[in-house]
Amino acid sequence: MAAFTVVSYNINSIRVRLDSLLAWMHKTNPDVVCLQETKVQDNDFPEQQILSAGYHVIYKGEKSRNGVAIISKHLPNDIQIGHNNWGRDNEARLISAKICNCTIVNTYIPQGQEPNSDYFQYKLDWIAHMQNYFAERFNPSDLVLWVGDFNVAPEPLDIYDPARLLGRVGYHPDEHAALQNVKAWGFLDIFRQHITEGNNYTFWDYRIKNAVDRGLGWRIDHIWGTEPIARHSVNAGIAKDLRRDLRPSDHAPIWATFNLP
């Protein structure tokens, strides 16, 4: 068995936070880091710095918004970008690769704006389309991880005030139903296999003063796996220390470790 650690992190600008990320990776030694909201077009992506640090990297970006990347100690194969040309033109929201015999699908799901907006319906359609994406490409018996910023807190434990915030974007029954439909295809929430308590969040709004210390967060970043990979998971957690940096993202990395056969 070989330990294999996967991280998902909405970095909210890789150019601002790359040095901090690489220092954290040097300390924690993950195998794979999946990034969202890199906020940089491809010709400005800091590829050379990542390669010089000893990692492989694949990426798809946009200027000033969205953007996804996978940084890996291991060579990625079977690289795919986007899903069937579906979605709004030129949005960089999905990238996948096979790494160490496990396919990792990294997504940045649209935030959704307001429940009565067209963009909220786009978010619901985007999530629903992921069920087709997985059904067309994989079987639940395959080693598949679905990670990223889903922009949805699935359960009451995943949000600091579920009664008051129910119906808001990110904790809306329509989002829950759409996400559950994808999960039912064959995914397990790896984090919840190991940590069942509340007050474990990955996102704290910049606009709320001292949100981290006050526990006013949401768990909207996730690592889900099919049963064959989930049964090899041995630990999971959230790296809140990066959220306390001098210039932090509003998210913290979520991670899971597996003993791969």
The 8 nearest C-alpha neighbors of each residue, nearest first, counted from 0:
[[1, 260, 258, 259, 2, 257, 3, 231],
 [2, 0, 258, 259, 3, 260, 257, 4],
 [1, 3, 258, 257, 259, 256, 4, 0],
 [2, 4, 257, 256, 30, 258, 1, 259],
 [5, 3, 256, 29, 30, 255, 257, 31],
 [4, 6, 31, 255, 254, 32, 30, 29],
 [7, 5, 254, 32, 253, 33, 31, 252],
 [6, 8, 33, 253, 252, 147, 32, 34],
 [9, 7, 252, 34, 10, 33, 251, 35],
 [8, 10, 35, 34, 11, 36, 250, 148],
 [9, 11, 8, 12, 248, 13, 36, 35],
 [10, 12, 36, 248, 9, 37, 13, 38],
 [13, 11, 37, 38, 14, 15, 10, 36],
 [12, 14, 37, 16, 17, 15, 10, 11],
 [13, 15, 12, 17, 16, 45, 37, 39],
 [14, 16, 13, 12, 17, 18, 246, 11],
 [17, 15, 13, 19, 14, 18, 20, 12],
 [16, 18, 20, 13, 19, 14, 21, 15],
 [19, 17, 21, 20, 16, 22, 15, 14],
 [18, 20, 22, 16, 17, 21, 23, 241],
 [21, 19, 17, 23, 18, 22, 16, 24],
 [20, 22, 24, 18, 23, 19, 25, 17],
 [21, 23, 25, 19, 20, 24, 18, 26],
 [22, 24, 26, 20, 21, 25, 27, 19],
 [25, 23, 21, 27, 28, 26, 22, 20],
 [26, 24, 22, 23, 28, 27, 21, 29],
 [25, 27, 23, 24, 28, 22, 21, 29],
 [26, 28, 24, 25, 29, 23, 22, 30],
 [27, 29, 24, 25, 26, 30, 23, 4],
 [30, 28, 4, 31, 27, 5, 24, 32],
 [29, 31, 4, 72, 71, 3, 5, 28],
 [32, 30, 71, 5, 70, 29, 6, 33],
 [33, 31, 6, 70, 69, 7, 5, 34],
 [34, 32, 69, 7, 68, 6, 8, 105],
 [35, 33, 8, 68, 67, 9, 7, 69],
 [34, 36, 9, 67, 37, 107, 66, 10],
 [37, 35, 65, 66, 11, 38, 9, 10],
 [36, 38, 12, 66, 13, 35, 39, 11],
 [39, 37, 64, 63, 12, 36, 65, 66],
 [40, 38, 62, 61, 60, 63, 37, 44],
 [41, 39, 61, 62, 60, 43, 42, 44],
 [40, 42, 44, 60, 43, 59, 39, 61],
 [41, 43, 44, 40, 39, 45, 60, 46],
 [44, 42, 41, 40, 39, 45, 46, 62],
 [43, 45, 41, 46, 42, 39, 40, 14],
 [46, 44, 47, 48, 43, 49, 14, 13],
 [45, 47, 49, 48, 44, 50, 56, 43],
 [46, 48, 50, 49, 45, 51, 52, 44],
 [49, 47, 51, 50, 46, 45, 52, 17],
 [48, 50, 52, 46, 47, 51, 54, 53],
 [51, 49, 47, 54, 53, 52, 48, 55],
 [52, 50, 48, 53, 49, 47, 54, 46],
 [51, 53, 49, 50, 54, 48, 21, 47],
 [52, 54, 50, 51, 49, 55, 72, 48],
 [55, 53, 72, 50, 71, 49, 52, 70],
 [54, 56, 71, 70, 50, 72, 74, 73],
 [57, 55, 70, 69, 71, 54, 58, 46],
 [58, 56, 69, 68, 70, 55, 59, 75],
 [59, 57, 68, 67, 69, 60, 56, 94],
 [58, 60, 67, 66, 91, 41, 68, 94],
 [61, 59, 66, 40, 41, 91, 39, 67],
 [60, 62, 40, 39, 66, 64, 38, 65],
 [61, 63, 40, 39, 64, 38, 60, 65],
 [64, 62, 38, 39, 61, 65, 40, 12],
 [65, 63, 38, 62, 61, 36, 66, 39],
 [66, 64, 36, 38, 91, 61, 37, 92],
 [65, 67, 60, 37, 91, 36, 38, 61],
 [68, 66, 35, 34, 59, 58, 92, 37],
 [69, 67, 58, 34, 57, 33, 59, 70],
 [68, 70, 33, 57, 56, 32, 34, 58],
 [71, 69, 56, 32, 31, 55, 33, 54],
 [72, 70, 31, 55, 73, 54, 30, 56],
 [71, 73, 54, 30, 55, 31, 74, 70],
 [74, 72, 71, 75, 98, 55, 30, 99],
 [73, 75, 55, 76, 98, 72, 71, 99],
 [76, 74, 98, 96, 97, 73, 78, 77],
 [75, 77, 97, 78, 96, 98, 74, 102],
 [78, 76, 96, 97, 79, 75, 95, 102],
 [77, 79, 96, 76, 95, 80, 75, 97],
 [80, 78, 95, 94, 96, 77, 81, 82],
 [79, 81, 94, 93, 95, 82, 78, 59],
 [82, 80, 93, 94, 84, 83, 79, 92],
 [81, 83, 84, 85, 132, 80, 93, 79],
 [82, 84, 85, 81, 132, 86, 80, 128],
 [85, 83, 82, 81, 86, 88, 87, 80],
 [84, 86, 83, 82, 87, 81, 128, 88],
 [87, 85, 88, 84, 125, 90, 82, 121],
 [86, 88, 90, 89, 85, 84, 121, 91],
 [87, 89, 90, 86, 84, 85, 91, 81],
 [88, 90, 91, 87, 61, 86, 60, 92],
 [89, 91, 88, 92, 87, 65, 61, 86],
 [92, 90, 66, 60, 59, 65, 93, 89],
 [91, 93, 107, 106, 90, 67, 66, 65],
 [94, 92, 106, 81, 105, 80, 91, 67],
 [93, 95, 80, 105, 79, 81, 104, 67],
 [96, 94, 104, 79, 103, 78, 105, 80],
 [97, 95, 78, 77, 76, 103, 102, 75],
 [96, 98, 102, 76, 101, 77, 75, 100],
 [97, 99, 75, 101, 100, 102, 96, 76],
 [98, 100, 101, 97, 73, 75, 102, 74],
 [101, 99, 98, 97, 102, 142, 143, 259],
 [100, 102, 142, 98, 97, 99, 143, 103],
 [101, 103, 97, 143, 96, 98, 144, 142],
 [104, 102, 144, 95, 96, 143, 145, 97],
 [105, 103, 95, 145, 146, 94, 144, 106],
 [104, 106, 146, 147, 94, 93, 95, 145],
 [107, 105, 93, 147, 92, 108, 146, 104],
 [106, 108, 92, 148, 35, 147, 149, 109],
 [107, 109, 149, 106, 150, 148, 110, 92],
 [110, 108, 122, 111, 107, 150, 125, 149],
 [109, 111, 150, 112, 108, 122, 169, 168],
 [110, 112, 119, 118, 122, 109, 113, 168],
 [113, 111, 110, 119, 118, 168, 116, 114],
 [112, 114, 116, 115, 111, 168, 119, 167],
 [115, 113, 119, 116, 168, 112, 167, 111],
 [116, 114, 113, 119, 117, 120, 118, 112],
 [117, 115, 118, 119, 113, 114, 120, 112],
 [118, 116, 120, 119, 121, 115, 114, 111],
 [117, 119, 121, 116, 120, 111, 122, 112],
 [120, 118, 111, 122, 121, 116, 117, 114],
 [119, 121, 123, 117, 122, 118, 124, 116],
 [120, 122, 118, 124, 119, 123, 125, 117],
 [121, 123, 125, 119, 120, 109, 124, 111],
 [124, 122, 120, 126, 125, 121, 127, 174],
 [125, 123, 127, 121, 122, 126, 128, 120],
 [124, 126, 122, 128, 123, 127, 121, 129],
 [125, 127, 123, 129, 128, 124, 177, 122],
 [128, 126, 124, 129, 125, 130, 177, 123],
 [127, 129, 125, 131, 130, 126, 124, 132],
 [130, 128, 132, 131, 126, 127, 133, 181],
 [129, 131, 181, 128, 132, 133, 127, 134],
 [132, 130, 134, 128, 129, 133, 135, 127],
 [131, 133, 129, 130, 135, 134, 128, 136],
 [132, 134, 136, 130, 135, 131, 137, 129],
 [133, 135, 131, 132, 136, 137, 130, 138],
 [136, 134, 133, 132, 131, 137, 138, 130],
 [137, 135, 133, 134, 132, 138, 131, 141],
 [138, 136, 133, 134, 135, 141, 139, 143],
 [137, 139, 140, 141, 134, 136, 133, 185],
 [140, 138, 185, 141, 225, 137, 184, 226],
 [139, 141, 138, 227, 142, 225, 226, 137],
 [142, 140, 139, 138, 143, 137, 227, 225],
 [141, 143, 101, 228, 227, 225, 102, 140],
 [144, 142, 102, 225, 224, 101, 141, 103],
 [143, 145, 224, 103, 223, 104, 102, 146],
 [146, 144, 104, 223, 222, 103, 224, 105],
 [147, 145, 222, 105, 221, 223, 104, 144],
 [148, 146, 106, 105, 7, 220, 221, 107],
 [147, 149, 220, 107, 150, 219, 108, 9],
 [148, 150, 108, 151, 219, 220, 147, 107],
 [149, 151, 219, 148, 169, 110, 108, 152],
 [152, 150, 169, 219, 149, 153, 170, 174],
 [151, 153, 219, 157, 218, 170, 169, 154],
 [154, 152, 151, 175, 157, 170, 155, 219],
 [153, 155, 157, 156, 152, 158, 175, 170],
 [156, 154, 161, 157, 158, 153, 152, 160],
 [157, 155, 197, 154, 158, 198, 196, 159],
 [158, 156, 218, 154, 155, 152, 217, 153],
 [159, 157, 217, 156, 160, 161, 155, 216],
 [158, 160, 215, 216, 161, 217, 214, 198],
 [161, 159, 162, 163, 158, 164, 155, 215],
 [162, 160, 164, 155, 163, 165, 158, 159],
 [163, 161, 165, 160, 164, 155, 159, 166],
 [162, 164, 161, 160, 165, 166, 167, 159],
 [163, 165, 161, 167, 162, 160, 166, 170],
 [166, 164, 170, 167, 162, 161, 163, 171],
 [165, 167, 171, 170, 164, 168, 172, 114],
 [168, 166, 170, 171, 164, 165, 169, 114],
 [167, 169, 170, 171, 113, 114, 111, 166],
 [168, 170, 151, 150, 152, 171, 167, 174],
 [171, 169, 167, 168, 152, 165, 166, 151],
 [170, 172, 166, 174, 173, 167, 168, 165],
 [173, 171, 175, 174, 176, 166, 170, 165],
 [174, 172, 176, 175, 171, 177, 123, 178],
 [175, 173, 177, 171, 172, 176, 178, 123],
 [174, 176, 172, 178, 173, 177, 153, 179],
 [175, 177, 179, 173, 174, 178, 172, 180],
 [176, 178, 174, 180, 179, 175, 127, 126],
 [179, 177, 175, 181, 180, 176, 174, 182],
 [178, 180, 182, 176, 181, 177, 175, 183],
 [179, 181, 183, 177, 178, 182, 176, 184],
 [182, 180, 130, 178, 183, 179, 184, 129],
 [181, 183, 186, 179, 184, 180, 185, 178],
 [182, 184, 180, 185, 181, 179, 186, 178],
 [185, 183, 182, 181, 186, 180, 130, 139],
 [184, 186, 139, 183, 225, 182, 187, 226],
 [187, 185, 225, 182, 224, 223, 184, 183],
 [186, 188, 224, 223, 189, 225, 226, 229],
 [187, 189, 223, 191, 190, 222, 192, 224],
 [190, 188, 192, 223, 191, 187, 222, 229],
 [189, 191, 235, 192, 188, 193, 194, 236],
 [192, 190, 194, 193, 195, 189, 188, 235],
 [193, 191, 189, 190, 194, 188, 195, 187],
 [192, 194, 191, 190, 234, 235, 195, 189],
 [195, 193, 191, 196, 190, 192, 235, 236],
 [194, 196, 191, 193, 197, 192, 190, 156],
 [197, 195, 194, 198, 199, 156, 191, 157],
 [196, 198, 156, 199, 157, 195, 158, 200],
 [199, 197, 200, 214, 196, 159, 156, 157],
 [200, 198, 197, 218, 157, 201, 196, 237],
 [199, 201, 218, 217, 216, 202, 198, 157],
 [200, 202, 218, 251, 250, 217, 220, 219],
 [203, 201, 250, 217, 216, 249, 200, 218],
 [202, 204, 216, 249, 210, 211, 205, 215],
 [203, 205, 206, 207, 249, 202, 210, 216],
 [206, 204, 207, 249, 203, 208, 210, 209],
 [205, 207, 204, 208, 210, 203, 209, 249],
 [208, 206, 210, 205, 204, 209, 203, 215],
 [207, 209, 210, 206, 205, 211, 204, 213],
 [210, 208, 212, 211, 213, 207, 215, 214],
 [209, 211, 215, 213, 208, 207, 212, 203],
 [212, 210, 214, 213, 209, 203, 215, 216],
 [211, 213, 209, 214, 210, 215, 208, 216],
 [212, 214, 210, 211, 215, 209, 216, 208],
 [215, 213, 211, 212, 216, 210, 198, 159],
 [216, 214, 210, 159, 213, 211, 203, 217],
 [215, 217, 203, 200, 202, 159, 214, 158],
 [216, 218, 158, 200, 202, 157, 219, 201],
 [219, 217, 200, 201, 157, 152, 220, 202],
 [218, 220, 152, 151, 150, 149, 217, 148],
 [221, 219, 148, 147, 218, 149, 201, 253],
 [220, 222, 146, 147, 223, 219, 148, 149],
 [221, 223, 146, 189, 145, 188, 224, 144],
 [224, 222, 188, 145, 189, 187, 144, 186],
 [225, 223, 144, 186, 187, 229, 143, 228],
 [224, 226, 186, 185, 143, 227, 228, 139],
 [225, 227, 229, 228, 230, 224, 187, 186],
 [228, 226, 225, 229, 230, 142, 140, 141],
 [229, 227, 142, 231, 226, 230, 225, 224],
 [230, 228, 226, 232, 231, 224, 227, 225],
 [229, 231, 228, 232, 227, 226, 233, 257],
 [230, 232, 257, 229, 258, 228, 233, 259],
 [233, 231, 257, 229, 230, 256, 234, 258],
 [232, 234, 257, 256, 231, 258, 235, 255],
 [235, 233, 256, 255, 232, 193, 236, 257],
 [236, 234, 255, 190, 254, 256, 193, 189],
 [235, 237, 254, 253, 255, 238, 190, 234],
 [236, 238, 253, 252, 239, 254, 251, 201],
 [239, 237, 252, 240, 251, 241, 253, 236],
 [238, 240, 242, 241, 251, 237, 243, 252],
 [241, 239, 243, 242, 238, 244, 251, 237],
 [242, 240, 243, 244, 239, 251, 238, 247],
 [241, 243, 247, 239, 251, 240, 244, 248],
 [242, 244, 240, 241, 247, 245, 239, 246],
 [245, 243, 247, 241, 246, 242, 240, 19],
 [244, 246, 247, 243, 242, 241, 248, 19],
 [247, 245, 244, 248, 16, 243, 15, 242],
 [248, 246, 244, 242, 245, 243, 249, 241],
 [247, 249, 250, 11, 10, 242, 246, 251],
 [248, 250, 203, 202, 205, 204, 247, 242],
 [251, 249, 202, 248, 201, 9, 242, 203],
 [250, 252, 201, 242, 239, 238, 241, 8],
 [253, 251, 8, 238, 7, 237, 6, 254],
 [252, 254, 237, 7, 6, 236, 238, 251],
 [255, 253, 6, 236, 235, 5, 237, 7],
 [254, 256, 235, 5, 4, 234, 236, 6],
 [255, 257, 4, 234, 3, 232, 233, 235],
 [258, 256, 232, 3, 231, 233, 2, 259],
 [259, 257, 2, 1, 0, 231, 3, 232],
 [258, 260, 1, 0, 257, 231, 2, 3],
 [259, 0, 258, 1, 231, 257, 2, 228]]
